[in-house]
């Protein structure tokens, strides 16, 4: 070890000692950022990342030199041979420049000519209580790390490991880190992540963590496509009931004729077609959580029966004489303003108060635009496996277009937009699947506004229309907008327009709207 390396190690040791003394009471991600800063002074690399996870998957706690969407990605070890090699070793792992193993950061480095594959890569593992930290160093140029002696890197690994272990010994910090990724199992690891580091998402995560440990009923409110179902799953999987059933039912798709049977069950012979006993959703969720999605769509009759169950825990199957006691926590979700529905007589006030013991609000995507790069990274990592591609990346112009759109369909619309763009990129390119701006099939806000202004000018210059035609155009516009706001659900749209569902469908047909397409 030469004098320069010794000097760098001494500085690293002193920096991490000061960090440990000052770190008490600060969260794990902040510690990771501080550790990253110290490492950047010790090893020159195009990219350095600190990842956290378990034997199934890893997410990035802190990094530099990587594109913004890299932080949102979740790396399954079964699909990342380099990360798996580092995970399985207690020593520093260095990969040869001609290694044929794909690097998880190929195409994600911010360095010049970043579309080239990574040629220099090394990393080491820090084993924690039931999880791990991985530290990785990457460069585009081959042999970038050859000047670093083995003794230097081994000593650096020892210093960093000692500091990290001290920080993660505190039970509170360990629990914070464990709850950061919420990895439950390899099957559910991709499904149980709330991606986002914006202020509103930090607030939502804190609220979920607070209420999850209680037995309170939860009402999740938010626009269509914001991720209310995912929030409900987080409430369940972070509760004491996480080893019990999580049962969900879409109330908007529940006709009154079978709703009672679906929720409470029925006995054989209770009605025509009841050829055997059937458990309802409440009985199926006994001991666990029942998620009532779009609860605002339930009829007033069914609302009164649901209220009885919430008050007493007593369930009586259709056609049964005996009452069955269940222990169920109810989490409900709606895209409607239930307070306003109560005022209008569309929703029972007593049921509303039973459901909303602890309300949660899921913010629209327009209130968390800074999370778009993370969400894009998360979706692209999933698409990489779906499309059987080594890597899928998005260039800066394409990402910028996504950042300048108003997202009426929220996160769901973003996911579908990214999926279409990734499919186009794979179809057009043979090897490197790079999403470019022309692959993004949305218009920036200023283009939309200009197009609307041009339409209005054209309409003003057009020939006058009859009163009948003007009314029909207004009706069409109101129906289409109501359907879009309510996820193409006719019942929900009819409620909003204060119409009977059948009358709304007939009116849509008369106006020439494609009813079958809207209902599909």
N, C-alpha and C positions, 0 to 999 in steps of 0.2 A: 504494500500500500504506500503510495507516494504522499508527500506532504500536503498536496492540494486536496486529495481525497480525505486525509485525516482532518484537515481544517473544515471540510464540508460536513463530515460526520459530527464533529464537535458542535458546529453551529446547529445541525439538525437536532442533536440531543438537547441542547440548551433551549431551542425553540419549542420542542415538545414538552420539556419540563415546565416552561412558562405557561404553555397551553394547558397543561394538566392543573396547574395551580389556579388558573383563571377560569377554568371550564365549568366549575361546579354550578349546577343549576341551569346549564344550557343544554339544548336538545342535541340529539345525535347527529342530525344533518349539519348543524352548525359546526360541530366538532370535525366532521368529515371534510368540510370546506377548509377549515383551518389546517388540518393535516395535509390536505392537498397542496395548500400554499407552501407549507414547509418542504414537502417532497419536490416541488417544482424548483426549489433552490439547490436540491441535491442531485437531481438527474435531469439532464436536458433531453426532452422528448417532444415529438409532435403532439402527442396526446397522453394524458395520465388520467386514470379512472380509479375510483374506489367503489367497489360493488358490495352489496349486502344481500344475503339470502340463506338458503339451506341446500340440501342435497338435490333439490329439484330445480330451483330457479334463482336467478340473481337480478337485482335491479341496481341502477346507478345511484349512489348517494351523493357523489360529487365528481366532477370531471372538468378538465380543461382541454381545449384543442379538438373537441368533438362538436358536431352540429347540435342545435337545440333539440331536435327530435330524438337524439340518442338517449336523453334522460328518460323519456317516456317508454322506452323499450324494456321488455322483460325477456331475459335470456334464459331459455330452458337449457340446462346442462346437457340433456340428452341430444340436443341439436347443435351444440357448440363444443366441438372436440378440443379446441385450445383451452377454453375455460375449464372444461372437465379435467384436462391434464394438470392444470394449476391446482384445481380443487383436490385432486387425488394425491398431491405431493406435499410433503412438509418442507421441501427445499425450494429455492428459487428455480423456476422453470424458464429456460430460454429456448426459443424456436429458431432453427436455421433459416437463413434467408430464402432458401429454395423449398421450404416446407410446403407440402401440398394440402395442409389443413387450412380451411377457410378461417379468416380472422373475423370476429364478430363486428369489428369496426370498419371493415372494407367499405369504402365510399362515404364514410361518415366523418373523416378527418377534415378539419378546416384548413389544413396546410395547402400550399400551392400544389396543383395537380392532384387534388385529393381523390380523384376518381381512380387513381392507380391503386392496386392492392397494397396492403400493409406488408412490408418486407422485413421489418425488425420488430420483434415482440418478445416481451418477457413479463413475468409476474410472479407473485407469491401469495400464499394463503395465511390468514390469521384465524385460528380456530377459537370460537367463542363458546358459550355454554351449549346451546343447541343450534347454533347458526355460524356463519363464517363471514369474514371480510376478505375480498380479493383485491389486490392492488396490481394494476396492469400498466405497462409502459409500451407505447407504440411509436414507430417512426416509418416514414415512407421509404427512406433510403436504407439499403442493406448495410449490415455491419455497423450501424449507428451506435451500438452499445459495446462494441468489442474493446474499447479503451478502458472500460470499467473492470477493475479486477474482481475476482471471485470473493476475495476477503472483504473488499469494500461493500459489495452488494449483500453479502451474508451479514455483515455488521449492521448495515442499514436495515435489513429485514428484522434483525433482533431488536434494534432501537424502536422501530415503528410498532412491532408486535407488542413490546412491553408497554408502550404508551397506550395503544388501543385496548389492551387487556385491562389496564388500570381504569380506563374510562368506562368500559362495559361491565366492570365488576359491580357498579352501583345498580341495584335492582330497578330503580326508576328509569334509568337510561336504557337498561336492557329491555324493559317492557316497552319503552317508546320505540326502540328499534324493531322489536318483534312485531308491534302493531303497524309498523310503517308499510309493510308489504302484505300482511294478512295472508300468507301462503298457507293453505289448509292441507292440500294434497296435490299430487301431480295432476290429477284429473281436473281439479277446480282452480288451479293456480292462475290460469289465464282469466278466469271469470270473476274473481273476487277482488279486483283492484279498482280503487277510485283514483283515477289519474288526475293530477292537478296540484299545482303549487301556488295558485293565486290566493289572495287574501280571503275571498269568499269560500274557496274550497277548504282552506285551512280551518275556517270557522265551521263549515259543515262537518268536517272530520272530527273536530273537537266535540261538536254536539252529538254526533253518533257515538263517540267513545263514552260520553257522559251518560246517555240514555240507554245504551246497549246493556249495561250491567244491571239496570233496574228491571222491574216487571211492568212498567207503564205501557199502556197502549200508545202507539205512535201513528200520527197522521202525516204522511209525506205529501207535500204539495209542490207543484212545479209544472211547467209547460210540457207538452208532448215532446218526447225525444231527449229529455234532459238526463235520464238515467234513474228514475224513481225506483224501478225494480232492483237495480244494483244497490241502491241505498238500503232498501229493505233487506237484502241478503246480508249486507254488512251489519245491520242491526242484529240479525239473527246469529251470524257466525261469530260475533264478538260478545254474545250473551252467554249466560249460564246454560242456555238451552241448545248450544251449538252441536251437541251430539244427538239431538232429537230431530224429528222431522221438520222440514221447512216446506209447507204446502201452500201453493198459490192458486188463485182462481181469478179469471178476468170477468168482473161483474158486467162489463159492457156487452159481453158475448153470452149473457145468461138470460134466456127467455123466461118470463114469469112462470110459464107452464112447468118448467123443470127446475127452477131456481131453488125452491125449498128442498127438493130431493137432493140436489147437488150439494147444498150446504149442510143439511141435517141428516141425509140418508133416507131410506125407505125400507119397508118390510115387503116381503113377497106377497103379491096380490093386492097391494095398496091401491093400485090403479092399473089401467090397461097397459100391458107391456112390462109390468113389474114382475118378471118371472123368477126373481131371486132377491134375497136380502142384499142391500148395498149400504156400505158405510158412507157417510157424508164427509165433507172436507173437515168439519170440526172434529169428528172422531178420528180421522186420519192424522190430524195434527196434534192429537192429545199428547201433552208433555212438551210440545214444541211451539212453532210459530205458524200462524195462518196469515198469509198475505192476501188482502182483498184489493186487487188492482182495479182502478176506476170505480171506486165505491160510490161515487156520486151518481152512477147510472142505475142504482138499485131503485125499484119502485117503492112507494111509501108503504105498501102492504108488507113487503119483504123487510123493509127497514124496521118495522115494529117487531117482527120476529127475531131479527138480528139483535135488537136492543135487549130482548129478554135473555138471550144467551149471554150477552156481555154483562148483564146485571147479576145473573144467578149461576152461570156456568152450566145450566141445565139444557140438554139437547134432547128433543123428542123427534124421532124419525117419523116420516109420513106413514101412517097406518099402524104405528106402535102404541101400546098402552103404557109402557114403562118409560121413565125418564132416565137419561144417561148423563152422568156428571163428567165434564171434561175440564182439563187444565190446559188452556190454550192462551197464548199471548197473541193479540191481534195487531198487525201492522197494516194500515190501509194507505192507499195512494189515490190521488185525484189530480186532474188538470183543471178542475173547476174551482171557483171561489165558493166554498161551502157556506161561509158566513152569509154571502149574498143569496145563496140557494135557500138558506133557512129563512131569510127575510121574505123571499118570494113564495114560501110555502112548498118548495120543491124537495126540501130535506128536513128531517126531524131535528129539532134543536137538541133534544135529550140524547139522540144518537150521536150527533156532532160532538157534544161535550164528552161522551163516553169514548169516542175514537181519538179525539185530539187532546188526550191528557198531556202528551208532549209532541207538539207540532215541529216538523222539520221542513225547511224550504230548500229545494234544489234549484240553484241559480241557472238562468238561461246562459247559453254559450256567449251571448253578447256581453255579459257581465264578467267573463273570464277569458277574454281573447288571448291573454298571455299563456293560457294552457294549451292553445292549439298546437304548437310544436310538440309538446309532450304527448298529446292525444294522437297526433299524426304518427309519431314514432311507435307508439303502442300498437296502433292499427297496422302499420307497415310490418312490424315484427310478426304479427299474427298472419298477415297475408304472405309473408315470405314462405311459411310452411304450406299454406293453402295453395299457393301458386307453384310450389316446388321450385323456388328460386334460391340461389345462393345468397342473394342480398337484394333488397328493394330500397332505393333511396329517392329522396325528393330534392330537386335543386332549389336554390334560394328564391328565384322568381316565382315558381309554382307555390312555394310556401307563403310568399308575400301575398299572392292572390287570395289564398285561403284566409289570411289575416285581415283582408279588406272586403269581407262579405258579411252580410247581416244575419245569416244562419237562422231563418225562420223555423227550420226543422231541428235545430240544436245539434247535440252530439250525434244523434242517429243520422242526421243528414250529412254531417261531416264524415262519419264512417263510410257511408255509402258512396260519397263523392271520392274519397281516397281509394276505396275498393275499385271503382270504375277506372280511375286514373292508373292504378297499378296494373289492372288487366290490359289496358291500352298499351302501357309501357312494355309489358312482357310480350305482347303481340307484335309490336313494332321493332323490338330490339332482340338481337340474337343472344347476347351474352350479358351485358350490364343493363339491369332493369332500372333505369333512371327516369323518374317522373318529371316531365318538363311542363312549362306553363300551358302549352297547347293541349296537354292531356287533361287539364282541369276544366270541366264543363260547367263552370259558373261564371257569372259576370261580376266584376267589381262594383261597389256601390255607385261610383260616379257614372258608370255605363248604364246601370239600371235607371238612375235618376234622369239621365239624358234621354233614354228611350221613352220613359214615361212622359217627360216634357214634350218630346216630339209627337207622341200619340195625342196629347191634349191639344197641341197646336193644330194637328191634322183634323181632329174632331171639330174644332171651332170653325175650320174652313169648309167642312163637309156640308152637304145639303141637310136641311132640317129633317128630323125624324118624327114619326107619328108618336102620340102619347102611348099607344099600345106597345110599340117597339121599344120605347124608352123604358117602360115598366118591365118588359121581358128581359132587357139587358141588365137592369138593376137586380131582378130576381136571380138571374143566372150568376151574376157576380157574387151576390150574398150567399147563395147555396155553395158555390165552389169554395169560397173563403171559409165558410163554416165547416165544410167537410175537411179542408186542409188543417184547420185548427184542431179538429177533433179526431185526427188520425183516420179519416175516411170511414168513420162510424156514423151510420145513418141515425141511430137512436140519439146519440149525443148531439149531432147537428140539429136534429129536430127539437131537442130540448132548448138549445141555445136560441133557435129561431122561434120558439114558443109555438110549434106546430105539432100536429099528429104525425108520427113517422110515416104512416101509409100515405097521408096526403102529401107529405114532402116528396116521397118517391114518385107519386103520380105527377106532381108538378114538374119534377126534374125530367121525367120522360116527355111530358108535353113541350118542355122548352128545348128538347133535343139533346139533353145531357146523356152521356153514355153511362147509364145506371149500372150495368153489369161490370164495366171497367172500374167504376168507383167503388163497387162492393168487393172487388177481388183483392 
